[in-house]
Each structure stands twice: as structure tokens, then as C-alpha cells.
């Protein structure tokens, strides 16, 4: 399934109720098109910003793209997430959640020691 076709399935009303704090969504050019625009319009107040490449034949760090890459690098430090060992998507998602909880707890305890 292409990205722009799958966006309609991900951006339904149920997702909006689960994540009311989201204001804008950053996406690459794969999400550009009428189908994605219609899916975003149905969600209400969410804004979709397509991050486009300036120079197609040169490596350039795109704005906001590094946030995703950095987060994936952080969670891949956990041995269980370094490779795709999980048989079920639900258990893989649980380990990603545990990795992010671990990162947040480290940050919270570090700031408590500093003050």
C-alpha cells in the first residue's frame, strides 16, 4: 500500500480522539495528494506540512526529519529493538513503548539530581 493511501486509514476519527494534543503532522512527499488532503480535512484542526527536498541530488538534512531519525537511533540502543525479533506487531510496539519510557525516566531522574 502506498503512503498516501494508508494515510486515510491512520488519520481517522478514532486517531483524533486518541491524540487530541497533536496540532500538525510533518510528512515527506509520499503523502502529497488529494487522498491525504481529504483525510486531513476530516480530522478537523490537524495541519499537514509536506517537507520537500531543496536539492534532489545532494544530501541535505531536511527540517523535522532528524527528529524521527534521532528517536529511532535512541530506541535501537535497546538490544531487543536492534533487530526485528518480534513475531507480532503488538509485542514490537510494546517494546518500543518500554524503550521510550526508559528514555523518559532517565531524563526525569537526571533533572531531579541537577536541582
Secondary structure by P-SEA (a helix, b strand, c coil): ccccccccccccaaaaaacccccbbbbccccccaaaaaaaaaaccbbbbbbccccccccccccaaaaaaaaaaaaaccccccccccccaaaaaaaaaaaaaaaaaaaaaaaaaac
